[in-house]
Amino acid sequence: MKIIIGHTNMDLDCIGSIVLARYLFPGHLPIKSRFIHPMAKGIYNLYENQLNFLTMEDIKNETPERIVIVDTRDMDRVKEVLDCYPDFKGEIEIYDHHRGHNSDFPEALVHEGDSGSNTSLLAMEIMNRSIKISPDDATVALAGIYADTGNFTHSNIQAIDFKAASFLVESGASTKILSTFMKALKEDHQLELFHGIVNQMVYQEINGNFIIFSYMAMEKQAGGLAAVVEKLFEIENPDAVFAIFAFKKDGSVLIIARSQKSDIDLDAILGHFGGGGHAQAASALLKHSQGRDVLETLLRHLKTSLIPALTADEVMTKNVYCISAGWTLKEASIFLENADHGGAPVIDEDSRIVGMLTLRDIMKGRKTGQINAPVKAYMKKKIISCSRTTTLREIEHMLYENNIGHLPVLDGELVAGIITRSDILRFAEKL
């Protein structure tokens, strides 16, 4: 007997990986975990007959000669299977996209690669071998890619994920079915939970990072908590969200977290609490714990472990081209065109900022025949500026809220630097 397994609490990426692994390993039996992630239950229940996964109960009396493991290389995450075979001596082959993790199976053949989804690795292998797959299997696999890349919005996404998704769509994957069954909040109890978690949320700035915390005490665990947190994260758009659920019935505490910044590595942060997942989506379940104690411990841990957010001093252009307040519009226009700039701060004879002038302002003077008018007559005197310590998130808000493309960074009344949309784009990859 040969089997294919994934990690416990199977998510969509794990299920999609098992589905595709069957094409690469004919004759291997797909085995499902006793636990399925709430976000995966809808798709799993819809395709349960087609998936035809076996349980450990079905195969417990026969020891496998070979095991293929997908979406993990951590022994603890496949413990429910391995504990049934303490004397297993056969071959192990692994497909896992968690490249930074050490393998607990030193003798295993490990396939890895840079991809946001583990399913993508197997899809590309199938595509390269010109193996045809069924539309149903393609749909389940595409769901795995959607889930693990945040619908292609997470920073972990790679070109391989787009190529794999394209292959699956060409193989007949139904995007219509996925759009219906992967909606975040489908159940009435989820909507109630969402409103409850919104009412309990607290905003906090930690080392310049905008974090949302929400604490909720519940009688027992409920399905779909991760989807509720996803929706909160989507609507509020913080740098990260940490939702803490305390369950009275069994005395456990669940932390579910989401992040949109690579500097806020949730896998590492929640690893401190015995959990894990991905850099931008992770969770931890703490048994025999008090919710408020866990929240306080989490706060202390974040204050000491979070990398400070990027500030204006790190983002700004320090060599600033400035326009003299005594110039004419024509002189300022020539100056900006030679510097290839769309605008610049206006300074007086003491180098103090007195306004901002853009090519659009100059165009207004040109249209009315006032190109030789003084800069002072057309510059914007209401200066929107920031300091060296202003965070990148605040800077983005100032640019977009005020619809400006140039933001001077000031030391008192002196120009220390300037931030443009180009600077924001340059640093976007570092978020």
C-alpha positions, 0 to 999 in steps of 0.5 A: 500500500502506498499513500498520500497525506497532508498536514492535520487541519487540512486547508484548501492548499493541502487538499489541492496538493493531494488531488494533484499528487494522485496524478503524479503518483498513480496507485497511491491512496489519498488520505484525509485528516480527521480535521479540515480547516473551516475555510476548506469545508465548503469546497471539500463537502461539494467535491467529497464524492469526486475526491474519494479520500480515505480515512485512517480508519479505512487503512489502519490494518495495513502498513504502507510501504511508501508515503507521499507528504504534501504541504509540510515537512514537519513531523508534528503536522502529520503525527495523526498518520505516523502515530499509527505506523511507529515501525514504518521503514518505507520511502517518504517523498515530500512536496512542500513550498515552505522553503525556510523550514527544516525537514523532520525527514532527513532521508526523504526526497524533498521537492520545493520551490518558490511559490505562494501555493504548494498546489502550484508546485504540483500543477507545474510538474503535471503541466511539464509532463503533459498530464491531463486532469479532470475539470473537477480536480482542476477546480479544487486545485485552483481553490488551493492556489486562491486560498494560499495566495489571498486571491493573488494579493499576498506578497508570497506570490510568484510567477509560478502561481499565475502559470499554474492557475492558467494551466488549471483554468485551461484544464477546465477549472470553474472560476464561477463555482469558486466565486460562489463557494469561496465567499468569506461570510456565507453563514448567519453565525459568521455575520454575527461573529463579524459584527461582534469582532468589529465591536471588540476591535482595538487599534494600536500602533506598535513600533510604527505598525498599525495593528488591530486586536480583537478579543472575543470570549465564546462558549465553544469553537465555531466554524468559519472564524478564519473567514471572519478575521479575513473579512475584518482584515480586508475591510479595515486594511491594517498592517496586521490583525490579531484576533484572540478567541477564548473558548470557555468549554475546553479552556483553550485560546485560538489566535488567528492573524493576518498581515500585509507586510513582509516585516510582520512575519506571522509564522515566526510570531505565532511560532512563539505560541506553538502555532504557525502557517505562512508569513501573512496568514497564521494561527495558534491554538493554546490549550488550558490557557486564559484568553486575557493572559494570552492577549497580554503576552502577545502584546508584550511579544509584539512590542519586542519583536516587531521591526519598526515601520519604515519612516520618511527618513528612510524613504525620502529623496534627500537631494531636494531641488527647490525653487526660489520664491523670487523667481518667475514662473518661466524660470521655475518652469525651465528649472523643473524641466531641466531637473525632470521634476513635476514639482518642488518646494518653494523657499525664501532667502533663508531656505525656509519653505514658503510654498509648493509649485507644480507644473500644473500651477505653472500651466495655469499662469501660462494659459492666462499669459502670466508666465513672467509672473512671480512664483509667489502668485501661483504657488500653493501656500498651504503646505502639506508636509511631514516629519522625518519620523512619519511612517510610510503608512501615514505618508501614503494616507497624506498623499492620497487623501490630499491628492498630491504627488509631492510631500516635503519632509521638514526639520522645522521650516527647513526642507530635509527631503521630499517624498513622491509617488515614485518613492512610494512605488520604489519602497512598495516591495519592502512592505 
